[in-house]
Amino acid sequence: MGMSLLLDMLLVVDETLFFVQENILHQKRLARVNLSDHSVSYEKIPEDVRRKFLGGRGLNIILLYQILSEIDEISAFHPSTPLIFGTGILTGTGAPSSSRMNITTISPESRVFCDTNMGGFFPAHLRFAGIDTLVITGRSPEPVYLYVENGKIEIHSADFLWGKGTVETQRLLKEKHGEYVEIACIGPAGENKVRFACIINNRKNAAGRGGSGAVMGFKNLKAIVAGDGKGIPIFRPLEFLELVQELNKYLASSKIIKTLGKYGTPLLYDVSNMLGAIRTKNSQLNAFSDDLRAEKFHEFVERMVSCYGCVVHCRHRNTVSEKDVVSGEGPEYSTLGFLGANIGISNPREVIILNNMVNDLGLDASSTGSVLAWMFELYERGMITKDQTGMELGFGNFELTKELLYQISHRIGFGDVIAEGRHAAVKLGVSEELLIAVKGLPQSDPHDVRYIKSFALGIATATRGADHLRSRPTLDILLSIPSDVIDRIYGAKIDRNPTSYETKEYMVYFSENIYAVEDCLGLCRFVCHGFNSPHLLNYTHFAKLLKLATGLEYSERELEKIGCNVIDLERWINYKFFNIGFESDTLPKRYFDDPMPIAGKPTSGHRIDREQFQKMLHNYYKLRGWLKDDGSLELKNPITQEIVRYENKS
């Protein structure tokens, strides 16, 4: 088990600052594992690369670019494809809500680059065990898992784990290695290469987007176990501890943090449904039952729990179980929407059971609910038939959905077709246009963006596909915030009408940049500026935490530039290796063509106007620096020299 933060700090107090900084920036904390020959190597992360990209998402994307530039065949299911686990530079330090990491690869779902984020305890414990970044290539000839301890990696047989759900897998590994280890693992969905399989830590902490669990399954890698270690040295430990205590106290006093700690994210369902913006029955409708409001789930909540080092405590430990379905955590807002409203199920207990099932089976809830709803609509429209499905499909059928979750994760029956995600369209001879997706990735949240135009721009421009966690400017709908505050945050005079197309590029630009920095640091969105509140941690706080934790000094502008560089490089990778350019920054056909139909809601009749959307997009490109003087568009890779320097040093 990794040492506690306080003990770690006390152990390094008497060391010289130079010695502690040497530990932080120059240790061999990057490991490469080739599963084909079971070889392991270790290397230092160059200081200039660490400074320019910090860690987590930033360092991962540099490594992905490097490896893709060196291999001949680029495919999610190829031994040369990397699977990169990268912790943030502040992950596990005790900084507020700092137990996040990014997992980066090629998506078998969208077939562009895949980058997904995970919380819980595993990210911090991987750093405690002595590894910041783990690059996995190759394919093991038999099922294996990795055991990480004191900066070293061992490869063990996973025969006894294969076929197990994520809950049972973690139980068995804790029995073998001790109750204090932390584990990231796949379930049957990953083993069977379901294109939207995820990676799970604990009961529900998921690296969900893009199908990284399927890549892990292809590699015959069942789990990674983070064991014991020596903790993480801190540059100025006592000052850092004082700052952390101050920030945690400040966060705990926040109204939004208190609300999340009481209700969790299901409270967002109440807001979206009242507005008339909850995606219902594959976004054919935009409002659903009040039976899924947040308070209805509280009778099933045992207690609220947190990720490592977090004051929010937004996770529900639920008590719902039945035959072959274990109790778990959740549902989150997204799961509630996708396995509730989007497939027409209004019973809270049933939604919780489906939530627990997808987590144990290792399925991404967002894509699962999206693809199921797509199939249900296709069936109801007569575009696919019982001859193809082998069963009658339809919205609102709990038992049918349970059966399909099992079939999908084990690739049996019609589930084998659904397991292909959007690629099922080819097998079924139908179009993808009714699937609510961008760049091949189903929309990550159940909020219908036709009303709030900044949200629409955000999911269209997100580099990994339709995703609210890459740019969601929630402040656009918080009209109680004074206009001068909003203008100061986004650096421009902002049109406060959420239905307006004007000035929304500033909101998306700011959000994309700061969220990228948060992912490089290893911090959770819920405690950071702009996602739910304008009063939480911002670039100023990030700079103070970095200076005291690592000795690295940044201005706010320098940190924002890191976010810009990450976005640019992700864009460049999509373009260079996957031929994904500006034409992919669009929205599902339904969002353009179909007005939101539910009468009596503020959103009624709203849709996305194609011409206005293109103008908004054009303004975004100009702000990003992708619009040339002659009006043409050009992607750029401004950090090529830094990448070359890293490749040479490696």
Secondary structure as the mmCIF struct_conf table of DSSP 4:
data_model
#
loop_
_struct_conf.conf_type_id
_struct_conf.id
_struct_conf.beg_label_comp_id
_struct_conf.beg_label_asym_id
_struct_conf.beg_label_seq_id
_struct_conf.end_label_comp_id
_struct_conf.end_label_asym_id
_struct_conf.end_label_seq_id
HELX_LH_PP_P HELX_LH_PP_P1 GLY A 2 SER A 4
HELX_RH_AL_P HELX_RH_AL_P1 LEU A 5 VAL A 12
TURN_TY1_P TURN_TY1_P1 VAL A 13 ASP A 14
BEND BEND1 GLU A 15 GLU A 15
HELX_RH_AL_P HELX_RH_AL_P2 LEU A 17 HIS A 26
BEND BEND2 GLN A 27 GLN A 27
STRN STRN1 LEU A 30 ASN A 34
TURN_TY1_P TURN_TY1_P2 LEU A 35 HIS A 38
STRN STRN2 SER A 39 GLU A 43
HELX_LH_PP_P HELX_LH_PP_P2 LYS A 44 PRO A 46
HELX_RH_AL_P HELX_RH_AL_P3 GLU A 47 PHE A 53
BEND BEND3 GLY A 55 GLY A 55
HELX_RH_AL_P HELX_RH_AL_P4 GLY A 56 LEU A 68
TURN_TY1_P TURN_TY1_P3 SER A 69 GLU A 70
BEND BEND4 ASP A 72 ASP A 72
TURN_TY1_P TURN_TY1_P4 ALA A 76 PHE A 77
BEND BEND5 HIS A 78 HIS A 78
TURN_TY1_P TURN_TY1_P5 PRO A 79 SER A 80
STRN STRN3 LEU A 83 THR A 87
TURN_TY1_P TURN_TY1_P6 ILE A 89 GLY A 94
TURN_TY1_P TURN_TY1_P7 PRO A 96 SER A 97
STRN STRN4 MET A 101 ILE A 106
TURN_TY1_P TURN_TY1_P8 PRO A 108 SER A 110
BEND BEND6 ARG A 111 VAL A 112
STRN STRN5 PHE A 113 MET A 118
BEND BEND7 GLY A 120 PHE A 121
HELX_RH_AL_P HELX_RH_AL_P5 PHE A 122 PHE A 128
TURN_TY1_P TURN_TY1_P9 ALA A 129 GLY A 130
BEND BEND8 ASP A 132 ASP A 132
STRN STRN6 THR A 133 THR A 137
BEND BEND9 GLY A 138 GLY A 138
BEND BEND10 PRO A 141 GLU A 142
STRN STRN7 VAL A 144 GLU A 149
TURN_TY1_P TURN_TY1_P10 ASN A 150 GLY A 151
STRN STRN8 LYS A 152 SER A 157
TURN_TY1_P TURN_TY1_P11 ASP A 159 GLY A 163
HELX_RH_AL_P HELX_RH_AL_P6 THR A 166 HIS A 177
TURN_TY1_P TURN_TY1_P12 GLU A 179 TYR A 180
STRN STRN9 GLU A 182 CYS A 185
HELX_RH_AL_P HELX_RH_AL_P7 PRO A 188 GLU A 191
TURN_TY1_P TURN_TY1_P13 ASN A 192 LYS A 193
TURN_TY1_P TURN_TY1_P14 ARG A 195 PHE A 196
STRN STRN10 ALA A 197 ALA A 197
STRN STRN11 ILE A 199 ASN A 201
TURN_TY1_P TURN_TY1_P15 ASN A 202 LYS A 204
STRN STRN12 ASN A 205 ALA A 207
TURN_TY1_P TURN_TY1_P16 ARG A 209 GLY A 210
HELX_RH_AL_P HELX_RH_AL_P8 SER A 212 PHE A 218
TURN_TY1_P TURN_TY1_P17 LYS A 219 ASN A 220
STRN STRN13 LEU A 221 ALA A 226
BEND BEND11 PHE A 235 ARG A 236
HELX_RH_AL_P HELX_RH_AL_P9 PRO A 237 ALA A 252
TURN_TY1_P TURN_TY1_P18 SER A 253 SER A 253
HELX_RH_AL_P HELX_RH_AL_P10 LYS A 255 TYR A 263
TURN_TY1_P TURN_TY1_P19 THR A 265 PRO A 266
HELX_RH_AL_P HELX_RH_AL_P11 LEU A 267 LEU A 275
TURN_TY1_P TURN_TY1_P20 GLY A 276 GLY A 276
STRN STRN14 ILE A 278 ILE A 278
STRN STRN15 THR A 280 THR A 280
TURN_TY1_P TURN_TY1_P21 LYS A 281 GLN A 284
STRN STRN16 LEU A 285 LEU A 285
BEND BEND12 ASN A 286 ASN A 286
HELX_RH_3T_P HELX_RH_3T_P1 ASP A 290 LEU A 292
BEND BEND13 ARG A 293 ARG A 293
HELX_RH_3T_P HELX_RH_3T_P2 ALA A 294 PHE A 300
STRN STRN17 VAL A 301 VAL A 305
TURN_TY1_P TURN_TY1_P22 TYR A 308 GLY A 309
BEND BEND14 VAL A 311 VAL A 311
STRN STRN18 ARG A 315 ASN A 318
STRN STRN19 GLU A 322 GLU A 322
TURN_TY1_P TURN_TY1_P23 LYS A 323 ASP A 324
STRN STRN20 VAL A 325 VAL A 325
STRN STRN21 GLU A 329 GLU A 329
HELX_RH_AL_P HELX_RH_AL_P12 TYR A 333 PHE A 338
TURN_TY1_P TURN_TY1_P24 LEU A 339 GLY A 340
HELX_RH_3T_P HELX_RH_3T_P3 ALA A 341 ILE A 343
TURN_TY1_P TURN_TY1_P25 GLY A 344 GLY A 344
HELX_RH_AL_P HELX_RH_AL_P13 PRO A 348 LEU A 361
TURN_TY1_P TURN_TY1_P26 GLY A 362 GLY A 362
STRN STRN22 LEU A 363 LEU A 363
HELX_RH_AL_P HELX_RH_AL_P14 ALA A 365 GLU A 380
TURN_TY1_P TURN_TY1_P27 ARG A 381 GLY A 382
BEND BEND15 MET A 383 ILE A 384
HELX_RH_AL_P HELX_RH_AL_P15 LYS A 386 THR A 389
BEND BEND16 GLY A 390 MET A 391
TURN_TY1_P TURN_TY1_P28 PHE A 395 GLY A 396
HELX_RH_AL_P HELX_RH_AL_P16 PHE A 398 HIS A 410
TURN_TY1_P TURN_TY1_P29 ARG A 411 ARG A 411
TURN_TY1_P TURN_TY1_P30 GLY A 413 PHE A 414
HELX_RH_AL_P HELX_RH_AL_P17 GLY A 415 ILE A 418
TURN_TY1_P TURN_TY1_P31 ALA A 419 GLU A 420
HELX_RH_3T_P HELX_RH_3T_P4 GLY A 421 HIS A 423
HELX_RH_AL_P HELX_RH_AL_P18 ALA A 424 LEU A 428
TURN_TY1_P TURN_TY1_P32 GLY A 429 GLY A 429
BEND BEND17 GLU A 432 GLU A 432
TURN_TY1_P TURN_TY1_P33 GLU A 433 LEU A 434
BEND BEND18 LEU A 435 LEU A 435
STRN STRN23 ALA A 437 VAL A 438
TURN_TY1_P TURN_TY1_P34 LYS A 439 GLY A 440
STRN STRN24 LEU A 441 PRO A 442
BEND BEND19 SER A 444 PRO A 446
STRN STRN25 HIS A 447 HIS A 447
TURN_TY1_P TURN_TY1_P35 VAL A 449 ARG A 450
BEND BEND20 TYR A 451 TYR A 451
HELX_RH_AL_P HELX_RH_AL_P19 LYS A 453 THR A 461
TURN_TY1_P TURN_TY1_P36 THR A 463 ARG A 464
BEND BEND21 GLY A 465 ALA A 466
HELX_RH_3T_P HELX_RH_3T_P5 HIS A 468 ARG A 470
TURN_TY1_P TURN_TY1_P37 SER A 471 SER A 471
HELX_RH_3T_P HELX_RH_3T_P6 THR A 474 ILE A 477
TURN_TY1_P TURN_TY1_P38 LEU A 479 SER A 480
BEND BEND22 ILE A 481 ILE A 481
HELX_RH_AL_P HELX_RH_AL_P20 SER A 483 TYR A 490
TURN_TY1_P TURN_TY1_P39 GLY A 491 GLY A 491
BEND BEND23 ALA A 492 ALA A 492
TURN_TY1_P TURN_TY1_P40 PRO A 498 THR A 499
TURN_TY1_P TURN_TY1_P41 GLU A 502 THR A 503
HELX_RH_AL_P HELX_RH_AL_P21 LYS A 504 LEU A 521
TURN_TY1_P TURN_TY1_P42 GLY A 522 GLY A 522
HELX_RH_3T_P HELX_RH_3T_P7 ARG A 525 VAL A 527
STRN STRN26 CYS A 528 CYS A 528
TURN_TY1_P TURN_TY1_P43 HIS A 529 PHE A 531
BEND BEND24 ASN A 532 ASN A 532
BEND BEND25 PRO A 534 LEU A 536
STRN STRN27 LEU A 537 LEU A 537
HELX_RH_AL_P HELX_RH_AL_P22 TYR A 539 THR A 550
BEND BEND26 GLY A 551 GLY A 551
HELX_RH_AL_P HELX_RH_AL_P23 GLU A 556 PHE A 578
HELX_RH_3T_P HELX_RH_3T_P8 PHE A 582 SER A 584
HELX_RH_AL_P HELX_RH_AL_P24 LYS A 589 ASP A 593
TURN_TY1_P TURN_TY1_P44 ALA A 599 GLY A 600
BEND BEND27 LYS A 601 LYS A 601
TURN_TY1_P TURN_TY1_P45 PRO A 602 GLY A 605
HELX_RH_AL_P HELX_RH_AL_P25 ARG A 610 ARG A 624
TURN_TY1_P TURN_TY1_P46 GLY A 625 GLY A 625
STRN STRN28 LEU A 627 LEU A 627
TURN_TY1_P TURN_TY1_P47 ASP A 629 ASP A 630
BEND BEND28 GLY A 631 GLY A 631
STRN STRN29 LEU A 633 LEU A 633
TURN_TY1_P TURN_TY1_P48 PRO A 638 ILE A 639
HELX_RH_AL_P HELX_RH_AL_P26 THR A 640 LYS A 649
#
